[in-house]
Amino acid sequence: MLSQSLKRLEEIIEQETAALMARDYSGLEDFNRCKSQSLLEITRLIRAGGNLGQDSKLRQRIEDLRGKLEANHAVLERHMRAVREVEEIVSKAIQKANSDGTYGIPVTQMGSYA
């Protein structure tokens, strides 16, 4: 049962990563909900289970999942960096549009007020 739950989570992660790579952000909320449900299910199964270290197939499934999570994390990190860069550009544009420069707050300080 735990192996099936890990496989489902692995598939969700693969689908989310593919969607992010394709710049399809429409299902991100659903992916997040599904990942949360899967993690809750896996946590319950592990608590009810026993020694996971004995099952080599299960260990391999976990290692496969770890690799997919690392790839997913890298894609998410790239997107977050891009969002921060866009945020900085927009903040600078707003600051420039709203001020003649005499009393402006430096952009580096604006982020701490938001």
The first five atom37 places (N, CA, C, CB, O) and aatype in JSON, in Angstrom:
{
  "aatype": [12, 10, 15, 5, 15, 10, 11, 1, 10, 6, 6, 9, 9, 6, 5, 6, 16, 0, 0, 10, 12, 0, 1, 3, 18, 15, 7, 10, 6, 3, 13, 2, 1, 4, 11, 15, 5, 15, 10, 10, 6, 9, 16, 1, 10, 9, 1, 0, 7, 7, 2, 10, 7, 5, 3, 15, 11, 10, 1, 5, 1, 9, 6, 3, 10, 1, 7, 11, 10, 6, 0, 2, 8, 0, 19, 10, 6, 1, 8, 12, 1, 0, 19, 1, 6, 19, 6, 6, 9, 19, 15, 11, 0, 9, 5, 11, 0, 2, 15, 3, 7, 16, 18, 7, 9, 14, 19, 16, 5, 12, 7, 15, 18, 0],
  "atom_mask": [
    [1, 1, 1, 1, 1],
    [1, 1, 1, 1, 1],
    [1, 1, 1, 1, 1],
    [1, 1, 1, 1, 1],
    [1, 1, 1, 1, 1],
    [1, 1, 1, 1, 1],
    [1, 1, 1, 1, 1],
    [1, 1, 1, 1, 1],
    [1, 1, 1, 1, 1],
    [1, 1, 1, 1, 1],
    [1, 1, 1, 1, 1],
    [1, 1, 1, 1, 1],
    [1, 1, 1, 1, 1],
    [1, 1, 1, 1, 1],
    [1, 1, 1, 1, 1],
    [1, 1, 1, 1, 1],
    [1, 1, 1, 1, 1],
    [1, 1, 1, 1, 1],
    [1, 1, 1, 1, 1],
    [1, 1, 1, 1, 1],
    [1, 1, 1, 1, 1],
    [1, 1, 1, 1, 1],
    [1, 1, 1, 1, 1],
    [1, 1, 1, 1, 1],
    [1, 1, 1, 1, 1],
    [1, 1, 1, 1, 1],
    [1, 1, 1, 0, 1],
    [1, 1, 1, 1, 1],
    [1, 1, 1, 1, 1],
    [1, 1, 1, 1, 1],
    [1, 1, 1, 1, 1],
    [1, 1, 1, 1, 1],
    [1, 1, 1, 1, 1],
    [1, 1, 1, 1, 1],
    [1, 1, 1, 1, 1],
    [1, 1, 1, 1, 1],
    [1, 1, 1, 1, 1],
    [1, 1, 1, 1, 1],
    [1, 1, 1, 1, 1],
    [1, 1, 1, 1, 1],
    [1, 1, 1, 1, 1],
    [1, 1, 1, 1, 1],
    [1, 1, 1, 1, 1],
    [1, 1, 1, 1, 1],
    [1, 1, 1, 1, 1],
    [1, 1, 1, 1, 1],
    [1, 1, 1, 1, 1],
    [1, 1, 1, 1, 1],
    [1, 1, 1, 0, 1],
    [1, 1, 1, 0, 1],
    [1, 1, 1, 1, 1],
    [1, 1, 1, 1, 1],
    [1, 1, 1, 0, 1],
    [1, 1, 1, 1, 1],
    [1, 1, 1, 1, 1],
    [1, 1, 1, 1, 1],
    [1, 1, 1, 1, 1],
    [1, 1, 1, 1, 1],
    [1, 1, 1, 1, 1],
    [1, 1, 1, 1, 1],
    [1, 1, 1, 1, 1],
    [1, 1, 1, 1, 1],
    [1, 1, 1, 1, 1],
    [1, 1, 1, 1, 1],
    [1, 1, 1, 1, 1],
    [1, 1, 1, 1, 1],
    [1, 1, 1, 0, 1],
    [1, 1, 1, 1, 1],
    [1, 1, 1, 1, 1],
    [1, 1, 1, 1, 1],
    [1, 1, 1, 1, 1],
    [1, 1, 1, 1, 1],
    [1, 1, 1, 1, 1],
    [1, 1, 1, 1, 1],
    [1, 1, 1, 1, 1],
    [1, 1, 1, 1, 1],
    [1, 1, 1, 1, 1],
    [1, 1, 1, 1, 1],
    [1, 1, 1, 1, 1],
    [1, 1, 1, 1, 1],
    [1, 1, 1, 1, 1],
    [1, 1, 1, 1, 1],
    [1, 1, 1, 1, 1],
    [1, 1, 1, 1, 1],
    [1, 1, 1, 1, 1],
    [1, 1, 1, 1, 1],
    [1, 1, 1, 1, 1],
    [1, 1, 1, 1, 1],
    [1, 1, 1, 1, 1],
    [1, 1, 1, 1, 1],
    [1, 1, 1, 1, 1],
    [1, 1, 1, 1, 1],
    [1, 1, 1, 1, 1],
    [1, 1, 1, 1, 1],
    [1, 1, 1, 1, 1],
    [1, 1, 1, 1, 1],
    [1, 1, 1, 1, 1],
    [1, 1, 1, 1, 1],
    [1, 1, 1, 1, 1],
    [1, 1, 1, 1, 1],
    [1, 1, 1, 0, 1],
    [1, 1, 1, 1, 1],
    [1, 1, 1, 1, 1],
    [1, 1, 1, 0, 1],
    [1, 1, 1, 1, 1],
    [1, 1, 1, 1, 1],
    [1, 1, 1, 1, 1],
    [1, 1, 1, 1, 1],
    [1, 1, 1, 1, 1],
    [1, 1, 1, 1, 1],
    [1, 1, 1, 0, 1],
    [1, 1, 1, 1, 1],
    [1, 1, 1, 1, 1],
    [1, 1, 1, 1, 1]
  ],
  "atom_positions": [
    [[0.82, -1.19, 0.0], [0.0, 0.0, 0.0], [0.87, 1.26, 0.0], [-0.93, -0.01, 1.2], [0.57, 2.22, -0.72]],
    [[1.93, 1.27, 0.8], [2.83, 2.42, 0.84], [3.49, 2.62, -0.53], [3.91, 2.22, 1.93], [3.64, 3.75, -0.99]],
    [[3.87, 1.55, -1.15], [4.48, 1.64, -2.48], [3.53, 2.29, -3.48], [4.9, 0.25, -2.97], [3.95, 3.09, -4.31]],
    [[2.25, 1.94, -3.41], [1.26, 2.55, -4.3], [1.1, 4.04, -4.03], [-0.09, 1.85, -4.15], [0.98, 4.84, -4.96]],
    [[1.11, 4.42, -2.76], [1.0, 5.83, -2.4], [2.21, 6.62, -2.89], [0.86, 5.98, -0.88], [2.07, 7.74, -3.38]],
    [[3.39, 6.04, -2.75], [4.59, 6.69, -3.25], [4.55, 6.85, -4.76], [5.83, 5.91, -2.83], [4.97, 7.87, -5.31]],
    [[4.05, 5.81, -5.43], [3.93, 5.87, -6.9], [2.97, 6.99, -7.31], [3.45, 4.51, -7.46], [3.25, 7.72, -8.26]],
    [[1.85, 7.13, -6.6], [0.89, 8.21, -6.92], [1.54, 9.57, -6.73], [-0.38, 8.09, -6.03], [1.37, 10.47, -7.56]],
    [[2.27, 9.73, -5.64], [2.95, 11.0, -5.39], [3.98, 11.28, -6.47], [3.61, 11.0, -4.0], [4.12, 12.4, -6.95]],
    [[4.69, 10.25, -6.85], [5.69, 10.38, -7.91], [5.04, 10.85, -9.21], [6.42, 9.02, -8.14], [5.58, 11.71, -9.91]],
    [[3.88, 10.3, -9.54], [3.16, 10.69, -10.75], [2.69, 12.14, -10.67], [1.98, 9.76, -10.99], [2.74, 12.87, -11.66]],
    [[2.22, 12.55, -9.5], [1.78, 13.94, -9.31], [2.96, 14.88, -9.52], [1.16, 14.14, -7.89], [2.83, 15.9, -10.2]],
    [[4.09, 14.54, -8.94], [5.29, 15.37, -9.07], [5.71, 15.45, -10.53], [6.45, 14.8, -8.2], [6.06, 16.53, -11.02]],
    [[5.69, 14.33, -11.24], [6.04, 14.32, -12.66], [5.11, 15.23, -13.46], [5.98, 12.89, -13.22], [5.55, 16.0, -14.31]],
    [[3.82, 15.14, -13.18], [2.83, 15.96, -13.89], [3.03, 17.44, -13.6], [1.4, 15.53, -13.51], [2.96, 18.27, -14.5]],
    [[3.28, 17.77, -12.34], [3.51, 19.17, -11.98], [4.76, 19.7, -12.67], [3.63, 19.33, -10.45], [4.75, 20.8, -13.22]],
    [[5.83, 18.93, -12.64], [7.07, 19.36, -13.28], [6.86, 19.57, -14.77], [8.18, 18.32, -13.04], [7.34, 20.56, -15.33]],
    [[6.15, 18.66, -15.41], [5.87, 18.8, -16.85], [5.04, 20.05, -17.12], [5.14, 17.55, -17.38], [5.29, 20.77, -18.08]],
    [[4.05, 20.31, -16.27], [3.21, 21.5, -16.44], [4.05, 22.77, -16.28], [2.04, 21.5, -15.42], [3.91, 23.71, -17.06]],
    [[4.92, 22.79, -15.28], [5.78, 23.95, -15.08], [6.72, 24.16, -16.27], [6.59, 23.79, -13.8], [6.93, 25.29, -16.71]],
    [[7.27, 23.09, -16.77], [8.17, 23.19, -17.93], [7.43, 23.71, -19.16], [8.8, 21.82, -18.23], [8.0, 24.41, -19.99]],
    [[6.15, 23.36, -19.26], [5.32, 23.81, -20.39], [4.69, 25.18, -20.12], [4.22, 22.78, -20.68], [3.95, 25.71, -20.95]],
    [[5.01, 25.74, -18.96], [4.46, 27.05, -18.53], [2.94, 27.03, -18.44], [4.9, 28.14, -19.49], [2.27, 28.02, -18.74]],
    [[2.41, 25.89, -18.02], [0.97, 25.75, -17.8], [0.74, 25.82, -16.29], [0.41, 24.39, -18.41], [0.96, 24.85, -15.57]],
    [[0.31, 26.98, -15.83], [0.16, 27.22, -14.4], [-1.28, 27.02, -13.92], [0.62, 28.61, -14.06], [-1.59, 27.28, -12.75]],
    [[-2.14, 26.58, -14.8], [-3.57, 26.49, -14.47], [-3.88, 25.45, -13.39], [-4.36, 26.17, -15.71], [-4.86, 25.6, -12.67]],
    [[-3.08, 24.41, -13.26], [-3.39, 23.34, -12.32], [-2.53, 23.33, -11.07], [0.0, 0.0, 0.0], [-2.54, 22.35, -10.32]],
    [[-1.77, 24.39, -10.82], [-0.85, 24.37, -9.69], [-1.56, 24.2, -8.35], [-0.04, 25.64, -9.67], [-1.05, 23.51, -7.47]],
    [[-2.71, 24.81, -8.2], [-3.46, 24.67, -6.95], [-3.89, 23.22, -6.75], [-4.7, 25.61, -6.95], [-3.82, 22.69, -5.64]],
    [[-4.33, 22.58, -7.82], [-4.73, 21.17, -7.74], [-3.53, 20.27, -7.43], [-5.39, 20.72, -9.06], [-3.64, 19.33, -6.63]],
    [[-2.39, 20.56, -8.05], [-1.18, 19.78, -7.75], [-0.82, 19.91, -6.28], [0.0, 20.23, -8.64], [-0.48, 18.92, -5.62]],
    [[-0.89, 21.12, -5.77], [-0.55, 21.34, -4.37], [-1.49, 20.56, -3.45], [-0.61, 22.84, -4.05], [-1.03, 19.96, -2.48]],
    [[-2.78, 20.58, -3.74], [-3.76, 19.85, -2.94], [-3.48, 18.34, -3.0], [-5.19, 20.14, -3.43], [-3.5, 17.66, -1.97]],
    [[-3.22, 17.84, -4.19], [-2.94, 16.4, -4.35], [-1.66, 15.99, -3.63], [-2.84, 16.04, -5.84], [-1.61, 14.92, -3.02]],
    [[-0.62, 16.83, -3.7], [0.62, 16.52, -3.0], [0.39, 16.49, -1.49], [1.72, 17.54, -3.36], [0.91, 15.61, -0.8]],
    [[-0.37, 17.44, -0.99], [-0.65, 17.48, 0.45], [-1.4, 16.23, 0.89], [-1.45, 18.73, 0.81], [-1.08, 15.64, 1.92]],
    [[-2.39, 15.83, 0.12], [-3.16, 14.62, 0.45], [-2.27, 13.39, 0.41], [-4.34, 14.45, -0.51], [-2.35, 12.53, 1.28]],
    [[-1.41, 13.3, -0.61], [-0.52, 12.16, -0.72], [0.46, 12.1, 0.44], [0.25, 12.21, -2.03], [0.71, 11.03, 0.99]],
    [[1.01, 13.25, 0.82], [1.95, 13.26, 1.94], [1.28, 12.87, 3.24], [2.58, 14.64, 2.08], [1.89, 12.19, 4.07]],
    [[0.04, 13.3, 3.44], [-0.7, 12.9, 4.63], [-0.92, 11.38, 4.64], [-2.06, 13.64, 4.7], [-0.72, 10.72, 5.66]],
    [[-1.32, 10.85, 3.51], [-1.54, 9.4, 3.38], [-0.24, 8.63, 3.65], [-2.08, 9.05, 1.97], [-0.25, 7.64, 4.38]],
    [[0.86, 9.08, 3.07], [2.15, 8.41, 3.25], [2.59, 8.48, 4.72], [3.22, 9.04, 2.33], [3.08, 7.5, 5.27]],
    [[2.41, 9.64, 5.32], [2.78, 9.79, 6.74], [2.0, 8.82, 7.61], [2.52, 11.24, 7.21], [2.58, 8.18, 8.49]],
    [[0.72, 8.69, 7.36], [-0.1, 7.76, 8.15], [0.33, 6.32, 7.93], [-1.58, 7.91, 7.78], [0.4, 5.53, 8.88]],
    [[0.63, 5.97, 6.69], [1.06, 4.6, 6.4], [2.4, 4.29, 7.05], [1.15, 4.39, 4.89], [2.61, 3.19, 7.55]],
    [[3.3, 5.25, 7.03], [4.62, 5.03, 7.64], [4.48, 4.86, 9.15], [5.58, 6.21, 7.32], [5.1, 3.98, 9.74]],
    [[3.65, 5.7, 9.76], [3.44, 5.58, 11.22], [2.82, 4.25, 11.59], [2.55, 6.72, 11.72], [3.14, 3.68, 12.63]],
    [[1.95, 3.76, 10.74], [1.29, 2.48, 11.02], [2.15, 1.29, 10.61], [-0.05, 2.42, 10.3], [1.95, 0.17, 11.07]],
    [[3.12, 1.56, 9.73], [3.96, 0.51, 9.15], [4.95, -0.07, 10.11], [0.0, 0.0, 0.0], [4.57, -0.47, 11.21]],
    [[6.12, -0.12, 9.78], [7.15, -0.7, 10.62], [8.48, -0.26, 10.07], [0.0, 0.0, 0.0], [8.68, 0.92, 9.77]],
    [[9.36, -1.17, 9.94], [10.71, -0.88, 9.46], [10.71, -0.81, 7.94], [11.71, -1.94, 9.96], [10.48, -1.81, 7.26]],
    [[10.96, 0.38, 7.41], [10.97, 0.56, 5.96], [12.29, 0.13, 5.33], [10.7, 2.01, 5.61], [12.35, -0.14, 4.13]],
    [[13.32, 0.06, 6.13], [14.65, -0.25, 5.61], [14.81, -1.67, 5.1], [0.0, 0.0, 0.0], [15.79, -1.96, 4.42]],
    [[13.89, -2.55, 5.41], [14.0, -3.95, 5.02], [13.59, -4.21, 3.57], [13.17, -4.8, 5.93], [14.04, -5.19, 2.97]],
    [[12.75, -3.37, 3.0], [12.18, -3.6, 1.68], [12.98, -2.85, 0.62], [10.71, -3.15, 1.65], [12.91, -1.63, 0.53]],
    [[13.75, -3.59, -0.2], [14.61, -2.95, -1.2], [13.8, -2.27, -2.31], [15.55, -4.0, -1.81], [14.22, -1.24, -2.83]],
    [[12.64, -2.83, -2.68], [11.8, -2.2, -3.7], [11.26, -0.86, -3.18], [10.64, -3.14, -4.1], [11.19, 0.12, -3.92]],
    [[10.88, -0.84, -1.93], [10.37, 0.38, -1.32], [11.48, 1.43, -1.23], [9.79, 0.09, 0.07], [11.24, 2.61, -1.5]],
    [[12.66, 1.01, -0.85], [13.8, 1.94, -0.8], [14.07, 2.53, -2.18], [15.06, 1.24, -0.26], [14.35, 3.72, -2.31]],
    [[13.99, 1.69, -3.21], [14.21, 2.17, -4.58], [13.12, 3.15, -4.99], [14.26, 1.0, -5.56], [13.41, 4.16, -5.64]],
    [[11.88, 2.87, -4.63], [10.77, 3.77, -4.95], [11.0, 5.13, -4.29], [9.41, 3.16, -4.47], [10.76, 6.17, -4.9]],
    [[11.47, 5.12, -3.04], [11.75, 6.36, -2.33], [12.9, 7.12, -3.0], [12.09, 6.08, -0.84], [12.84, 8.35, -3.11]],
    [[13.92, 6.43, -3.44], [15.03, 7.08, -4.14], [14.57, 7.68, -5.47], [16.17, 6.09, -4.39], [14.99, 8.78, -5.84]],
    [[13.72, 6.96, -6.18], [13.16, 7.5, -7.43], [12.36, 8.77, -7.16], [12.27, 6.44, -8.12], [12.46, 9.75, -7.89]],
    [[11.56, 8.72, -6.11], [10.76, 9.88, -5.73], [11.67, 11.04, -5.36], [9.82, 9.54, -4.56], [11.41, 12.18, -5.74]],
    [[12.72, 10.76, -4.63], [13.67, 11.81, -4.24], [14.24, 12.52, -5.48], [14.82, 11.22, -3.38], [14.34, 13.74, -5.51]],
    [[14.61, 11.76, -6.48], [15.14, 12.34, -7.71], [14.12, 13.23, -8.42], [0.0, 0.0, 0.0], [14.46, 14.3, -8.92]],
    [[12.89, 12.78, -8.45], [11.83, 13.56, -9.09], [11.53, 14.82, -8.29], [10.57, 12.72, -9.25], [11.24, 15.87, -8.87]],
    [[11.59, 14.72, -6.97], [11.39, 15.9, -6.12], [12.51, 16.92, -6.33], [11.31, 15.49, -4.64], [12.26, 18.13, -6.34]],
    [[13.72, 16.45, -6.48], [14.84, 17.36, -6.72], [14.68, 18.09, -8.05], [16.18, 16.6, -6.7], [14.93, 19.29, -8.14]],
    [[14.25, 17.37, -9.09], [14.01, 18.01, -10.39], [12.87, 19.02, -10.29], [13.69, 16.95, -11.47], [12.96, 20.12, -10.84]],
    [[11.81, 18.65, -9.59], [10.67, 19.53, -9.39], [11.1, 20.78, -8.63], [9.54, 18.8, -8.62], [10.7, 21.89, -8.99]],
    [[11.91, 20.61, -7.61], [12.41, 21.73, -6.82], [13.22, 22.69, -7.69], [13.26, 21.22, -5.65], [13.08, 23.91, -7.57]],
    [[14.05, 22.16, -8.55], [14.87, 23.0, -9.43], [13.99, 23.84, -10.35], [15.83, 22.13, -10.26], [14.26, 25.03, -10.55]],
    [[12.96, 23.24, -10.91], [12.05, 23.97, -11.8], [11.3, 25.04, -11.01], [11.04, 23.01, -12.48], [11.18, 26.18, -11.48]],
    [[10.8, 24.7, -9.84], [10.11, 25.68, -9.0], [11.03, 26.83, -8.61], [9.55, 25.0, -7.73], [10.61, 27.98, -8.6]],
    [[12.27, 26.52, -8.29], [13.24, 27.56, -7.92], [13.5, 28.51, -9.08], [14.56, 26.91, -7.46], [13.59, 29.72, -8.88]],
    [[13.6, 27.98, -10.29], [13.79, 28.85, -11.47], [12.61, 29.79, -11.63], [13.96, 28.0, -12.76], [12.79, 30.98, -11.92]],
    [[11.41, 29.27, -11.45], [10.21, 30.11, -11.57], [10.17, 31.18, -10.48], [8.94, 29.23, -11.5], [9.78, 32.31, -10.75]],
    [[10.55, 30.83, -9.28], [10.55, 31.8, -8.19], [11.59, 32.9, -8.43], [10.84, 31.1, -6.84], [11.32, 34.07, -8.14]],
    [[12.75, 32.55, -8.96], [13.75, 33.57, -9.3], [13.2, 34.51, -10.36], [15.06, 32.91, -9.79], [13.4, 35.72, -10.29]],
    [[12.51, 33.95, -11.34], [11.92, 34.78, -12.4], [10.86, 35.72, -11.83], [11.31, 33.9, -13.51], [10.78, 36.89, -12.22]],
    [[10.05, 35.21, -10.92], [9.02, 36.05, -10.29], [9.67, 37.19, -9.51], [8.12, 35.21, -9.35], [9.21, 38.33, -9.58]],
    [[10.74, 36.9, -8.78], [11.44, 37.94, -8.02], [12.03, 39.0, -8.96], [12.55, 37.33, -7.15], [11.99, 40.19, -8.65]],
    [[12.57, 38.57, -10.09], [13.13, 39.52, -11.05], [12.05, 40.42, -11.62], [13.86, 38.78, -12.18], [12.24, 41.63, -11.74]],
    [[10.91, 39.84, -11.97], [9.8, 40.63, -12.49], [9.3, 41.59, -11.41], [8.65, 39.72, -12.98], [9.0, 42.75, -11.7]],
    [[9.21, 41.12, -10.18], [8.77, 41.97, -9.06], [9.69, 43.17, -8.92], [8.74, 41.16, -7.75], [9.22, 44.29, -8.7]],
    [[10.97, 42.95, -9.04], [11.93, 44.05, -8.92], [11.75, 45.06, -10.05], [13.37, 43.5, -8.91], [11.79, 46.27, -9.81]],
    [[11.57, 44.59, -11.25], [11.36, 45.48, -12.4], [10.1, 46.31, -12.21], [11.27, 44.67, -13.71], [10.1, 47.52, -12.43]],
    [[9.02, 45.66, -11.8], [7.75, 46.36, -11.59], [7.87, 47.37, -10.46], [6.61, 45.36, -11.3], [7.38, 48.49, -10.57]],
    [[8.52, 46.98, -9.36], [8.71, 47.9, -8.23], [9.48, 49.15, -8.65], [9.44, 47.2, -7.09], [9.11, 50.27, -8.29]],
    [[10.54, 48.96, -9.42], [11.32, 50.1, -9.9], [10.48, 51.0, -10.8], [12.57, 49.62, -10.65], [10.55, 52.22, -10.71]],
    [[9.68, 50.38, -11.67], [8.84, 51.17, -12.57], [7.79, 51.96, -11.8], [8.15, 50.25, -13.59], [7.53, 53.12, -12.13]],
    [[7.2, 51.35, -10.79], [6.19, 52.05, -9.96], [6.85, 53.19, -9.21], [5.5, 51.07, -8.97], [6.31, 54.3, -9.16]],
    [[7.99, 52.93, -8.63], [8.7, 53.97, -7.89], [9.04, 55.14, -8.8], [9.97, 53.4, -7.24], [8.85, 56.3, -8.43]],
    [[9.53, 54.85, -9.96], [9.91, 55.9, -10.91], [8.68, 56.69, -11.36], [10.62, 55.29, -12.14], [8.75, 57.91, -11.5]],
    [[7.56, 56.01, -11.58], [6.35, 56.67, -12.05], [5.71, 57.54, -10.96], [5.35, 55.64, -12.54], [5.08, 58.54, -11.28]],
    [[5.86, 57.17, -9.7], [5.2, 57.87, -8.6], [6.06, 58.94, -7.94], [4.78, 56.89, -7.57], [5.59, 59.61, -7.02]],
    [[7.27, 59.12, -8.37], [8.16, 60.02, -7.66], [9.02, 60.81, -8.63], [9.04, 59.26, -6.69], [9.37, 60.33, -9.71]],
    [[9.34, 62.02, -8.22], [10.31, 62.79, -9.0], [11.73, 62.49, -8.54], [10.02, 64.3, -8.9], [12.69, 63.07, -9.04]],
    [[11.85, 61.58, -7.57], [13.15, 61.15, -7.08], [13.61, 61.87, -5.84], [0.0, 0.0, 0.0], [14.6, 61.48, -5.22]],
    [[12.9, 62.92, -5.45], [13.32, 63.71, -4.3], [13.15, 62.97, -2.98], [12.55, 65.01, -4.25], [14.05, 62.95, -2.15]],
    [[11.98, 62.35, -2.8], [11.68, 61.69, -1.53], [11.45, 60.19, -1.67], [10.46, 62.33, -0.9], [10.8, 59.6, -0.81]],
    [[11.92, 59.59, -2.7], [11.66, 58.18, -2.96], [12.31, 57.24, -1.97], [0.0, 0.0, 0.0], [13.39, 57.52, -1.45]],
    [[11.64, 56.13, -1.71], [12.18, 55.06, -0.88], [13.01, 54.17, -1.79], [11.04, 54.24, -0.14], [12.52, 53.78, -2.86]],
    [[14.24, 53.84, -1.42], [15.01, 52.93, -2.26], [14.28, 51.62, -2.48], [16.37, 52.68, -1.64], [13.64, 51.1, -1.56]],
    [[14.37, 51.07, -3.68], [13.66, 49.84, -4.03], [14.05, 48.7, -3.11], [13.93, 49.45, -5.48], [13.21, 47.86, -2.81]],
    [[15.29, 48.66, -2.67], [15.72, 47.56, -1.79], [14.98, 47.57, -0.48], [17.22, 47.66, -1.53], [14.84, 46.53, 0.16]],
    [[14.48, 48.74, -0.04], [13.73, 48.83, 1.19], [12.25, 48.58, 0.97], [13.93, 50.17, 1.84], [11.54, 48.23, 1.91]],
    [[11.76, 48.75, -0.26], [10.33, 48.59, -0.53], [9.86, 47.18, -0.22], [10.03, 48.93, -1.97], [8.76, 47.0, 0.29]],
    [[10.68, 46.19, -0.53], [10.27, 44.82, -0.31], [9.98, 44.5, 1.15], [0.0, 0.0, 0.0], [9.15, 43.64, 1.43]],
    [[10.65, 45.18, 2.08], [10.43, 44.91, 3.49], [9.14, 45.51, 3.99], [11.58, 45.42, 4.3], [8.68, 45.13, 5.07]],
    [[8.53, 46.43, 3.25], [7.27, 47.05, 3.66], [6.07, 46.34, 3.07], [7.24, 48.49, 3.26], [4.95, 46.53, 3.55]],
    [[6.28, 45.54, 2.05], [5.15, 44.9, 1.36], [4.63, 43.73, 2.13], [5.55, 44.45, -0.01], [3.68, 43.08, 1.69]]
  ]
}
